[in-house]
């Protein structure tokens, strides 16, 4: 985890606390560091800011899978697949569907 990136993202979030891109960045930094629980919380915050931020579902499911929470990962992917379909994001549909197939 890059402390510099975390600090930069925190400053950006101070200016715009609901910025989905910054929240997603925080989640990714914690995921890279192996801090899975905190990463999942930031992915949830990302989704709270932008329900159609499809890759937040995908990477949240990855974190949940790594944490041994397979059922939660599958549920997250199912929700994410629905959001990807609703928003018409063909690439996200493909990625999420493929990961869901791996887990089920």
URUR-V403491 format. One record per pair of residues at least 4 apart in sequence whose ideal C-beta (glycine too) atoms are under 7 Angstrom apart, sorted by the first residue. I is the first residue (numbers start at 1). J is the second residue. D is the distance in Angstrom with one decimal. If there is no record, write none. Layout:
I/J/D
I/J/D
This chain:
1/6/6.5
1/29/5.1
1/30/6.6
1/32/5.9
1/33/3.4
2/6/6.7
2/29/6.5
3/7/6.2
4/8/6.3
5/9/6.1
5/29/5.6
6/10/6.2
6/29/5.6
7/11/6.5
8/12/6.5
9/13/6.2
9/22/5.1
9/25/5.0
9/26/5.2
10/14/6.6
12/16/6.7
12/19/6.5
12/22/4.7
13/17/5.5
13/19/6.4
13/22/5.1
18/49/4.7
19/23/6.5
19/49/6.9
20/24/6.1
20/46/5.2
20/49/3.9
20/50/3.8
20/53/5.1
21/25/6.4
22/26/6.6
23/27/6.6
23/42/5.7
23/45/4.6
23/46/4.2
23/49/5.8
24/28/6.4
24/46/4.5
24/53/6.4
24/56/5.8
25/29/6.5
26/30/6.5
26/42/4.4
27/31/6.1
27/39/5.0
27/42/3.4
27/43/4.5
27/46/6.0
27/59/6.8
28/32/6.3
28/59/7.0
29/33/6.6
30/35/4.4
30/38/4.3
30/39/4.0
30/42/6.0
31/39/4.0
31/59/6.5
31/63/5.6
35/39/6.0
36/40/6.3
36/63/4.8
36/66/5.7
36/67/4.5
37/41/6.7
38/42/6.5
39/43/6.3
39/63/4.7
40/44/6.4
40/60/5.8
40/63/5.1
40/64/6.4
41/45/6.6
42/46/6.5
43/47/6.5
43/56/4.8
43/59/6.2
43/60/3.6
43/63/6.8
44/48/6.3
45/49/6.6
46/50/6.7
46/53/5.3
46/56/4.1
47/51/6.1
47/53/6.2
47/56/5.1
47/57/6.9
51/83/6.1
52/83/5.4
52/87/4.3
54/58/6.7
54/80/5.9
54/83/6.0
54/84/4.6
54/87/6.8
54/89/5.1
54/92/3.6
54/96/6.9
55/59/5.9
55/92/6.5
56/60/5.8
57/61/6.3
57/76/5.5
57/77/6.6
57/79/6.3
57/80/2.5
57/83/6.7
57/96/6.5
58/62/6.8
58/80/6.1
58/95/5.8
58/96/5.4
58/99/6.4
59/63/6.5
60/64/6.3
60/76/5.2
61/65/6.2
61/73/4.2
61/76/4.4
61/77/4.7
61/99/6.4
62/66/6.4
63/67/6.3
64/69/4.3
64/72/4.6
64/73/3.9
64/76/6.2
65/70/6.3
65/73/4.4
65/103/6.8
69/73/6.0
70/74/6.4
70/103/6.4
71/75/6.4
72/76/6.2
73/77/6.5
73/103/6.1
74/78/6.5
74/100/6.8
74/103/5.4
74/104/6.2
75/79/6.5
76/80/6.1
77/81/6.1
77/96/5.5
77/99/6.0
77/100/4.3
77/103/7.0
78/82/6.7
78/100/6.9
79/83/6.5
80/84/6.1
80/96/5.0
81/85/6.4
81/93/6.6
81/96/4.8
81/97/6.1
81/100/6.4
82/86/6.3
83/87/6.2
84/89/4.6
84/92/4.0
84/93/4.5
84/96/5.7
85/93/6.0
89/93/6.2
90/94/6.5
91/95/6.4
92/96/5.8
93/97/5.9
94/98/6.2
95/99/6.5
96/100/6.1
97/101/6.4
98/102/6.8
99/103/6.6
100/104/6.1
